[in-house]
Every structure is written in C-alpha cells, then in structure tokens.
Amino acid sequence: MCNGRLVTVMAIFGAASTFVGYVLAFGLAATVCLGGLVRARRVEDPDTRRGLVGLLATSGSWAGFQTLFLVLPSTGLKYAAYVASLIVGLATIGAWLYFCSAYTGRTLHRDAAFRWLAVVVYLGIVAVKLTNPFHGLYFTTAAVTEPFPHLTIMHETVHWVVTGLSYALVGVGFFMLFELFEAADYDTRPLAVVVGVTGLPVVLDVVGYATPTLIDINYEPLGVALFAAGVLYLFEERFLAVQLTGDVDQPVVFLTDDGRIRDFNGGAGRLFPELRGAVGEPLAETLPEVADMVEEETAIVDREVDGETRHYLLGESSFTLGQADIGQVLLFADVTETERQRRELRRHNDQLEGLAAAIRHELRNTIQIVRGRVEIAGDALDGGDVGLARESFETASDTAERMSRIVEDLSALAQHGQTLQATHQVTLGDAADRAWTAAETGDASLTVEHDGPLEADGARLRELLEHTFEFAVRNGAEMVTVSFEDGGFTVAGDGDPPGDRDPEEFFDYGGSVPDSEAGLALPNVRTLARVHGWTASIDTDYTEGIRLAISGIETASSGAEKL
C-alpha cells in the first residue's frame, strides 16, 4: 500500500516537474525575445533594426502563445492559443528574411514583388490554419496524461510541407549571412555555432513527433530565442563589425573602448600574424608599433609582405551601438604606390637641397680662392715679382677648373639620382674592379674578400664604388677591402678612423673631412644608394679605419651579368 502511494506521489511530482520545465523553457524564450527588443532598437541601420525588432517581437509572441497553450485550463483556450502561435510563428519567417536582407546590404526586403508574394503566401497558409477545425489537414489534437496532462498535437501533412518550406527560407537567410561573413573575410565559426544552436529545435520536433520522449509541439521559438541571445549579447560586436565592413577588402581590427583587441578580419590576420590568439589582449602589447600610431593624424605602417615592404595608412574611428561608443575600428588601407612616390619625391627634394648646398659651398670656396689669388697676383706684379704672379694665376685657374669638374660631377649625380626604372643582376666583384680602374686611387690596393650577385643599376653602382674608393684613399687608406654580405656589402679602408666625429657629418655636402673635395664623396654615395632603395652608413664598430656599410640590398640568386 505504502509503496503504491510512493510511486503515485513520485509520478505526480515527475509530471509536475516536466510540466514546469516546459513552461519555463517557453516562458524564458518569450522573455529573452521580448526583452531583447530594447537592445535591438539601438541598432543604427533602420532597415536592420526593423527586421531584428520584427523577428524578436514575432518570436517572443510565438513563445508566449506556446506558454499559454501549456497553462490555459480549457481545451478550447488551448486550441486557440496554439492556432495563434502558428499564425504568429509563420510571421517570423518574413521578419527573418527582412532582417537578413537588410543586414547583408541587399534590397530584397524593399522589392514590392517579393513583399506581395510573401503576403499572399502568408495569408494562404494562415487561411489553412484557421480553417483547420473543418478539414484537419494541418493538425489534430487529443487529450493525454503523459508525461503530464495536456492537449497533444498531431501534425499532419500540410504542417510538414509548410515546415519544410519555412526551413528552406531560413536556410536562404543563413546563406546571406555566411556569404557576407566570407566577403568581409571574418571567421565564420562563431556564426556556424549560432546556426547550429538555432537549428536544434528541428531535432526536438522530430523526436516529439516520432517518440513519446518529448511532447509533440513546435520547439522553434526556443531556437529563435537562442539566436537572438547570440546576436544581441554574445556576438553583438561581431555582427556589427561585419555589417560595417562587409564591403571593405582592407585589413580591419576592432578594439574595445579600453584598447583591447576585440576582433579582426582575415586580412588583418594575414598582415599581422601576431593577432592570432590575441583577442582580449591589449593592442599595446600585441602590436606596440601600431598602438603608438593610433593617435597620429597621418600614420603609415610598414610591413613586410611576400618579401617586399608595403605601406598602410592607418585610419581610426569609433563605432557605436545606439548612442554609446563601444570601441574603435582600425582600418589599414594599402597606399604602397602612393607612399613610395611620396618618399621618392622627398628623397629628390633632399637630394636637390644637398646639391644646392654643395654648389653654394664650392662656389663660395672657389670665389674666395680665385679672389685671393688674383689679389696676390696683382700685388706681385706691382712689386715686379712675375713668378709669384704667374703661380697665383695658375692656382686661380686650377681652382676654377676644379669647380667646373665638380659642377659636372654634381650634374651627372643629379641625372643618376633619378628614380631607377630597372635593375639587373650584377656581381659586386666585377663592379668593384671596374670602379677601381676608373677612380683616382694612387698606389692603394683593392681586395675583394667575398663576392656575390645583387640587383642594381650597373652604372650607378660603379659610380657609387668610385666615390667610396676615392674617399677612402683621400682618408689615408693604403688598402681598401670590399666584402659581400647577406643583404649588403662593406667597403673598408685602413685610413684615419672617424674618432669622436658624428658619422652623419661624413654625409653632409660641403664637409671638410678629410678635405674639401673628399667631403663630396660620401654624400654622393648616399644619394646613389638611396636611388636603389639602399642605406649607406658608417660602421661605428670598426676601429681600424673607416668602413662604409651599404645595406638593404636585394641579392640576386643567379645569372649575374657583367657590367
């Protein structure tokens, strides 16, 4: 007797628990959807906002009617609540497609033909549902007591046809979303998770229809509620980011309002591999060079891409949800060609300023020397010293000729300083031998310790080496050594070391190290290096004289040509 009562009590308790579980599930779905309306109304884009609000309102009402279907006391009221849930539930399909079309930037939701077709189909299906008591083609009902007393629904053929059509249209909407995510170059895995969870009610529908494990009822409101929660609360920024940058094919990084990495598209991931796994980390720790540039008015980020340096203009702006700023978006626009032209123009301007300074310096020195020698010659003639006068005139003439040669050299340098149109594979050793023969090197000797191929303009490279050799000899070198290295080469002379002098002074036109004429050599070398995209500098670690380092050279793999 006691055991029978215990079993009965446990059965009643189990039925009550199951009933409460169903009510809570659908009630929570209604609460999530209707509660999300406040947040959805903050979406900036009006069409997207209308679609999302409509989806949440219809889905929330659908779940609400399902809840009423479970809790209302009479069969008639339950039947009415269920029909109302079917009518409202069907409207979610239209709201869903409206949202997907608007969110992905399409215009299907504005097309009058599509809208009228949707209305006609909707009203036709609603008519079938409303007249179901007369034909029973959509569903039939029966009062059951397991797993708790309720009005069970037995769906008929028309219901499954409509359900199949509905899910096909839902699939079209998800295809729109996936296509946008792919076009925006974003990771689609989070969207796939949301889609999978949203489609879970299909399994519950089938289980409820085929087995007594679940009651036979529409579980779709639960899936829509999960989708709403995912969009509004878990992936809100991701969905907003994709919509904002769906037609942008440049790298994009999204930050939180406190400067942490929130998201990035595939382009940014490829440009900055450091972003992989860095979501949630401060930008200043992951990409410090970018973080330092964010506040700059015009910031250019240089990155190595496929073996070449490319330049990206960093653009920054805040993005909002409603009236609230929820982060920053960083856009990296590829401005490589423009930046190369700008830098080349700046290099030309610097070159012209250097040439002008050199010419002014030489003219001033020449005029002073000529004037002084002419005065000396005049005084010598007045004193009858013809030999001194002749010597002074010869010095003045030599100085003027030297000035003429320097002007010609600077003119040739200006011509060679133009942008390179093409380079060839040349060998450093051959270029050094040719340059050594052409340079004024006296009794000094040349040694090429390491040779190798590189990409260069042969004439400019030879002239660069000529200036380097002449500087080394004028600096007191008796032995000059050329050494090929990975990414560059060095020219070392065993002359006077730079001492405490700033190495950059050697590259100023008009300097007097080691003498006035030698002061033109290294500035010319730097100019000829820059036209190749190379860098010329003094190796401050070298103490046995002066060693010039040329770096940033693209080496040639094979097939080097003779100059």
FENJOFEN-V674053 format. One record per residue. RES is the residue in three letters. OMEGA is omega in radians with two decimals (none if undefined). Layout:
res = {RES | RES}
omega = {OMEGA | OMEGA}
//
This chain:
res = {MET | CYS | ASN | GLY | ARG | LEU | VAL | THR | VAL | MET | ALA | ILE | PHE | GLY | ALA | ALA | SER | THR | PHE | VAL | GLY | TYR | VAL | LEU | ALA | PHE | GLY | LEU | ALA | ALA | THR | VAL | CYS | LEU | GLY | GLY | LEU | VAL | ARG | ALA | ARG | ARG | VAL | GLU | ASP | PRO | ASP | THR | ARG | ARG | GLY | LEU | VAL | GLY | LEU | LEU | ALA | THR | SER | GLY | SER | TRP | ALA | GLY | PHE | GLN | THR | LEU | PHE | LEU | VAL | LEU | PRO | SER | THR | GLY | LEU | LYS | TYR | ALA | ALA | TYR | VAL | ALA | SER | LEU | ILE | VAL | GLY | LEU | ALA | THR | ILE | GLY | ALA | TRP | LEU | TYR | PHE | CYS | SER | ALA | TYR | THR | GLY | ARG | THR | LEU | HIS | ARG | ASP | ALA | ALA | PHE | ARG | TRP | LEU | ALA | VAL | VAL | VAL | TYR | LEU | GLY | ILE | VAL | ALA | VAL | LYS | LEU | THR | ASN | PRO | PHE | HIS | GLY | LEU | TYR | PHE | THR | THR | ALA | ALA | VAL | THR | GLU | PRO | PHE | PRO | HIS | LEU | THR | ILE | MET | HIS | GLU | THR | VAL | HIS | TRP | VAL | VAL | THR | GLY | LEU | SER | TYR | ALA | LEU | VAL | GLY | VAL | GLY | PHE | PHE | MET | LEU | PHE | GLU | LEU | PHE | GLU | ALA | ALA | ASP | TYR | ASP | THR | ARG | PRO | LEU | ALA | VAL | VAL | VAL | GLY | VAL | THR | GLY | LEU | PRO | VAL | VAL | LEU | ASP | VAL | VAL | GLY | TYR | ALA | THR | PRO | THR | LEU | ILE | ASP | ILE | ASN | TYR | GLU | PRO | LEU | GLY | VAL | ALA | LEU | PHE | ALA | ALA | GLY | VAL | LEU | TYR | LEU | PHE | GLU | GLU | ARG | PHE | LEU | ALA | VAL | GLN | LEU | THR | GLY | ASP | VAL | ASP | GLN | PRO | VAL | VAL | PHE | LEU | THR | ASP | ASP | GLY | ARG | ILE | ARG | ASP | PHE | ASN | GLY | GLY | ALA | GLY | ARG | LEU | PHE | PRO | GLU | LEU | ARG | GLY | ALA | VAL | GLY | GLU | PRO | LEU | ALA | GLU | THR | LEU | PRO | GLU | VAL | ALA | ASP | MET | VAL | GLU | GLU | GLU | THR | ALA | ILE | VAL | ASP | ARG | GLU | VAL | ASP | GLY | GLU | THR | ARG | HIS | TYR | LEU | LEU | GLY | GLU | SER | SER | PHE | THR | LEU | GLY | GLN | ALA | ASP | ILE | GLY | GLN | VAL | LEU | LEU | PHE | ALA | ASP | VAL | THR | GLU | THR | GLU | ARG | GLN | ARG | ARG | GLU | LEU | ARG | ARG | HIS | ASN | ASP | GLN | LEU | GLU | GLY | LEU | ALA | ALA | ALA | ILE | ARG | HIS | GLU | LEU | ARG | ASN | THR | ILE | GLN | ILE | VAL | ARG | GLY | ARG | VAL | GLU | ILE | ALA | GLY | ASP | ALA | LEU | ASP | GLY | GLY | ASP | VAL | GLY | LEU | ALA | ARG | GLU | SER | PHE | GLU | THR | ALA | SER | ASP | THR | ALA | GLU | ARG | MET | SER | ARG | ILE | VAL | GLU | ASP | LEU | SER | ALA | LEU | ALA | GLN | HIS | GLY | GLN | THR | LEU | GLN | ALA | THR | HIS | GLN | VAL | THR | LEU | GLY | ASP | ALA | ALA | ASP | ARG | ALA | TRP | THR | ALA | ALA | GLU | THR | GLY | ASP | ALA | SER | LEU | THR | VAL | GLU | HIS | ASP | GLY | PRO | LEU | GLU | ALA | ASP | GLY | ALA | ARG | LEU | ARG | GLU | LEU | LEU | GLU | HIS | THR | PHE | GLU | PHE | ALA | VAL | ARG | ASN | GLY | ALA | GLU | MET | VAL | THR | VAL | SER | PHE | GLU | ASP | GLY | GLY | PHE | THR | VAL | ALA | GLY | ASP | GLY | ASP | PRO | PRO | GLY | ASP | ARG | ASP | PRO | GLU | GLU | PHE | PHE | ASP | TYR | GLY | GLY | SER | VAL | PRO | ASP | SER | GLU | ALA | GLY | LEU | ALA | LEU | PRO | ASN | VAL | ARG | THR | LEU | ALA | ARG | VAL | HIS | GLY | TRP | THR | ALA | SER | ILE | ASP | THR | ASP | TYR | THR | GLU | GLY | ILE | ARG | LEU | ALA | ILE | SER | GLY | ILE | GLU | THR | ALA | SER | SER | GLY | ALA | GLU | LYS | LEU}
omega = {-3.12 | 3.13 | 3.12 | 3.12 | 3.13 | 3.12 | 3.14 | -3.14 | 3.14 | 3.11 | 3.13 | 3.13 | 3.13 | 3.12 | 3.13 | 3.13 | 3.12 | 3.12 | 3.14 | 3.12 | 3.10 | -3.12 | 3.14 | -3.12 | -3.13 | 3.09 | 3.11 | 3.10 | 3.11 | -3.13 | -3.13 | -3.10 | -3.10 | 3.08 | 3.13 | 3.14 | -3.13 | -3.14 | -3.12 | -3.12 | 3.12 | 3.13 | -3.02 | -3.05 | -3.03 | -3.13 | 3.09 | 3.13 | -3.14 | 3.13 | -3.12 | 3.09 | 3.11 | 3.13 | -3.13 | -3.12 | -3.13 | 3.14 | 3.10 | 3.10 | 3.10 | 3.12 | 3.12 | 3.11 | 3.06 | 3.10 | 3.10 | 3.10 | -3.12 | -2.96 | -3.11 | -2.97 | -3.00 | 3.13 | -3.12 | 3.14 | 3.10 | -3.13 | -3.13 | 3.14 | -3.11 | 3.09 | 3.11 | 3.13 | 3.11 | -3.12 | 3.14 | -3.12 | 3.12 | 3.14 | 3.13 | -3.13 | 3.11 | 3.12 | 3.14 | -3.14 | 3.09 | 3.14 | -3.09 | 3.13 | -3.12 | -3.09 | -3.09 | 3.07 | 3.09 | -3.12 | -3.12 | -3.11 | 3.12 | -3.09 | -3.07 | -3.12 | 3.12 | -3.09 | 3.12 | 3.10 | 3.13 | -3.14 | -3.12 | 3.13 | -3.12 | -3.11 | 3.10 | 3.14 | 3.10 | 3.13 | 3.10 | -3.13 | -3.11 | -3.12 | -3.12 | 3.12 | -3.09 | -3.07 | 3.09 | -3.11 | -3.07 | 3.08 | 3.00 | -3.07 | 3.06 | 3.11 | 3.13 | -3.12 | -3.11 | -0.07 | 3.02 | -3.14 | 3.12 | 3.10 | -3.10 | -3.12 | 3.07 | -3.04 | -3.12 | -2.99 | -3.08 | 3.12 | -3.09 | 3.05 | 3.13 | 3.13 | 3.11 | 3.11 | -3.12 | -3.12 | 3.04 | 3.11 | 3.07 | 3.10 | 3.08 | 3.12 | 3.13 | 3.06 | 3.09 | -3.12 | -3.14 | -3.14 | 3.11 | 3.13 | 3.13 | -3.13 | 3.13 | 3.08 | 3.11 | 3.08 | -3.09 | -3.10 | 3.08 | 3.10 | 3.12 | 3.10 | 3.13 | 3.12 | -3.14 | 3.13 | 3.14 | -3.12 | -3.12 | 3.13 | 3.09 | 3.11 | 3.14 | 3.09 | -3.10 | 3.13 | 3.13 | 3.14 | -2.98 | -3.06 | 3.07 | -3.11 | 3.11 | 3.08 | -3.10 | -3.09 | 3.10 | -3.13 | -3.07 | 3.13 | 3.12 | 3.13 | 3.13 | 3.10 | 3.10 | 3.09 | -3.14 | 3.12 | 3.14 | -3.11 | -2.99 | -2.99 | -3.09 | -3.05 | -3.10 | -3.12 | 3.13 | 3.14 | 3.11 | -3.13 | -3.11 | -3.14 | -3.12 | -3.01 | -3.10 | -3.14 | 3.12 | -3.13 | 3.12 | 3.07 | -3.12 | 3.07 | 3.09 | -3.12 | 2.98 | -3.11 | 3.08 | 3.00 | 3.09 | -3.10 | -3.13 | -3.09 | 3.08 | 3.12 | -3.08 | 3.11 | 3.10 | 3.13 | 3.12 | -3.13 | -3.13 | 3.13 | 3.14 | -3.12 | -3.11 | 3.14 | -3.08 | 3.11 | -3.09 | -3.14 | 3.09 | 3.10 | -3.10 | 3.12 | -3.10 | 3.13 | -3.06 | -3.12 | 3.08 | -3.14 | 3.14 | -3.06 | -2.99 | -3.07 | -3.14 | -3.11 | 3.08 | -3.08 | 3.10 | 3.12 | 3.12 | 3.12 | 3.05 | 3.14 | 3.12 | 3.05 | 3.10 | 3.12 | 3.08 | -3.02 | -3.08 | 3.07 | -3.11 | 3.05 | -3.09 | 3.03 | 3.11 | 3.01 | -2.91 | 2.97 | -3.00 | 3.13 | -3.04 | 3.00 | -3.09 | 3.07 | 3.13 | 3.02 | 3.10 | -3.13 | -3.13 | -3.12 | -3.13 | -3.14 | -3.02 | -3.09 | 3.13 | -3.12 | 3.09 | 3.11 | 3.14 | -3.14 | 3.10 | 3.10 | 3.11 | 3.11 | 3.10 | 3.14 | 3.09 | 3.14 | 3.14 | 3.10 | 3.10 | 3.12 | 3.12 | 3.11 | 3.13 | -3.13 | 3.11 | -3.12 | -3.10 | 3.10 | -3.13 | 3.14 | -3.12 | -3.13 | 3.14 | -3.13 | -3.13 | -3.14 | -3.13 | -3.12 | 3.10 | 3.11 | 3.11 | 3.14 | 3.12 | 3.12 | -3.14 | 3.13 | 3.12 | -3.13 | 3.11 | 3.14 | -3.07 | -3.11 | 3.12 | 3.13 | 3.14 | 3.14 | -3.12 | 3.10 | 3.11 | 3.10 | 3.12 | 3.13 | 3.13 | 3.14 | 3.12 | 3.10 | 3.10 | 3.11 | 3.12 | 3.12 | -3.13 | 3.11 | 3.09 | 3.12 | -3.14 | 3.09 | 3.10 | 3.12 | 3.11 | 3.11 | 3.13 | 3.14 | 3.09 | -3.10 | 3.12 | 3.07 | -3.12 | 3.05 | -3.14 | 3.07 | -3.12 | 3.08 | -3.11 | -3.11 | 3.13 | 3.12 | -3.14 | 3.13 | 3.14 | -3.14 | 3.14 | 3.12 | -3.09 | -3.06 | 3.07 | -3.03 | 3.07 | -3.09 | -3.13 | -3.12 | -3.11 | 3.05 | 3.04 | -3.06 | -3.13 | -3.12 | 3.11 | -3.14 | 3.07 | 3.11 | -3.11 | 2.93 | -2.99 | -3.09 | -3.13 | 3.11 | 3.13 | 3.13 | 3.07 | -3.13 | 3.09 | 3.13 | -3.13 | -3.13 | -3.12 | 3.08 | -3.09 | -3.12 | 3.11 | 3.11 | 3.06 | -3.10 | 3.01 | 3.10 | 3.13 | -3.08 | 3.08 | -3.11 | 3.12 | 3.13 | 3.10 | 3.13 | 3.12 | 3.07 | 3.12 | 3.04 | -3.08 | 3.05 | -3.09 | 3.12 | -3.09 | 3.08 | -3.10 | -3.13 | -3.11 | -3.08 | 3.07 | -3.10 | -3.11 | 3.14 | 3.13 | -3.08 | 3.09 | 3.10 | 3.07 | 3.11 | -3.08 | 3.14 | -0.12 | 3.03 | -3.02 | -3.09 | 3.11 | 3.14 | 3.08 | -2.96 | -3.06 | 3.00 | 3.09 | 3.11 | -3.13 | 3.12 | -3.13 | 3.06 | -3.08 | 3.13 | 3.06 | -3.03 | -3.13 | 3.10 | 3.11 | -3.12 | 3.06 | 3.11 | -3.07 | 3.12 | -3.11 | -3.03 | -3.08 | -3.10 | 3.08 | 3.10 | 3.11 | 3.14 | 3.04 | -3.06 | 3.14 | -3.07 | 3.00 | -3.12 | 3.13 | -3.08 | -3.09 | 3.03 | 3.14 | -3.10 | 3.02 | -3.14 | none}
//
